[in-house]
Amino acid sequence: MTIDEAIAHAREASAIQRNNDKLNKTLGESSPYYNTDCLKCAEEHEQLAEWLEKLKAYESHYCSLCEKFGVNSIEEIYNKAIDDFAKEMIRSFLTENEKEYIRYKAEQLKEGGAAE
């Protein structure tokens, strides 16, 4: 099942439950859905569809970012940004010790450490 199919399924289930709620209210105790909270179920399916749509949007944005930066993951984008920053900083420093310090701090950041 694709994400689009899952979204459509959740929306369809929501619509069915809303119809069941109407039938339940019309028929009362003779309804096959009597004592079933169809409206709550419909709202939950609608919420699921909304979450799936958000996930689809995030996935699309994630893929476009990876494509833009020529990488395969957010971690690679982060590391590339650190590398680019370090290169720019190194250009402005004069001594080899200062350049090495910038390289060291950049590696710390990429490993998840604090670069204080």
N, C-alpha and C positions, 0 to 999 in steps of 0.2 A: 504494500500500500504506500503510495506517495503521500507527501505532506498535503498536497492539494486534495487528494482523495480523502484523507483524514479530516481535513477542514470541512469538506462537503458532507461527509458522513455525520460529523458532530452537528452541523447546522440542520441536516435532515432529521436527525434524532431529536433535536430541540423542537423543530416544527411538529413532529409526530406527538411529542409529549405535551405540547401546548394544545393540540387538537384533542388528545386524551383528557386533558384537564377540562376542556369545554364539554366533552361528552360526559365526563364524570359529574360535572355540575348540572347538566341537562337531565341525565337519567337518575341521578342520586344513587340510592342503594342498589338499584338494578344494573348499574354500570359495572362492567368487568374491571374497571379501574378504581372502584370505590375503595376508600381508605389508602389510596396510593397518592403520594405527593408528586403529581405529574409536573406541576409548575416548578417545583424545586429541581426536579430532574432536568427539565427544559433549561432552566437557568444555568445549571452545572454544565450541560452540553454546550451552551452558548459561551460560557467562560472558557471551556476547553478550546473551542474554535478560535476565540480571541487570542489565547496563549499560543496556539499553533501558528496563527498569522504573525504574531510578534516574533516567534522563533524563525519563521520563514524570512521575515525582514532582516533579522539579525544575521542569519546565514548568508543572505544576499549581500549585505553590507560587508561581512567578514570576507567573503570571496572576492568582492571588488577591491578591498584593501590589500589582500594578498596579491591579487593580480597587479594592482597599481605599483606595489613595491617589489614585485618579482620574487615573492617568497611563498612559503607554504603554511605559515602559522603566525599567529599574533606574537608569539615569542620571538620569531625571526624578525618581525617588524620592529619590536622593541630593541632587539640586539643591533639591528641595522641603524636605528636612530642613535643609539649609544656610540656605535662605531663612527658614524658621521660626525657626531658632536666631538668625539675625541680627536678625530682628524683635524677638525677646525681649531680646536684648542691647541693641538700640537703645533700647528702652523704659527701660532702667536707666541709660543714659548721659545726661549733662546737656548737654554742649556739642555743637555741630554738627560740630566737628572729630572728636570721638570717634565720633559716629554715622557720619560719612563713612569713617573708618578701618575700622569694622566692615563697612560695605558693600563697601569695597575688598577686605578680606580674604576676605569671603564669595565674591566674584567670582573671586578667585584660586583658592580651593578648587574651585569649580565648573569652572574651566578646567584643573584637574589640577595646579596649582602648589602649592608649599608655602606655608602661611600661618603662618610662624614669627613 
